[in-house]
């Protein structure tokens, strides 16, 4: 399991119908199309891989 920050840990404990799917997911790189630069990571559940999902947690690198 990855090293969670506080907000991500809270979301992973949140009781909803996608809890098991979200809790077992791992963050995947969020890549900017044009530059192919990794801008952060995303974890999602409930979107069948086609949308942001019903439960999504996004981290943004170098956000300030």
C-alpha positions, -999 to 999 in steps of 0.1 A, spaced: 0 0 0 12 35 -8 21 62 18 -11 82 23 -13 118 32 -42 128 56 -68 138 30 -63 107 9 -65 85 40 -98 102 49 -112 96 14 -101 59 15 -121 55 47 -152 73 34 -182 49 35 -198 46 1 -207 20 -25 -173 23 -41 -153 20 -9 -138 -15 -16 -129 -5 -52 -113 28 -41 -95 13 -11 -79 -14 -33 -68 10 -61 -34 24 -64 -25 59 -76 -18 62 -113 2 89 -130 -18 119 -143 0 129 -175 -4 162 -195 -11 152 -231 10 178 -250 42 177 -228 37 141 -216 48 155 -182 36 138 -150 15 165 -133 4 143 -103 -15 111 -95 -51 101 -96 -71 73 -78 -106 67 -88 -135 43 -84 -169 39 -100 -161 53 -135 -154 20 -153 -121 35 -165 -139 60 -188 -146 90 -164 -131 106 -133 -154 82 -114 -178 86 -86 -150 88 -60 -117 105 -72 -86 117 -54 -61 138 -73 -27 150 -62 -10 178 -81 28 180 -81 44 214 -76 11 229 -67 26 254 -43 
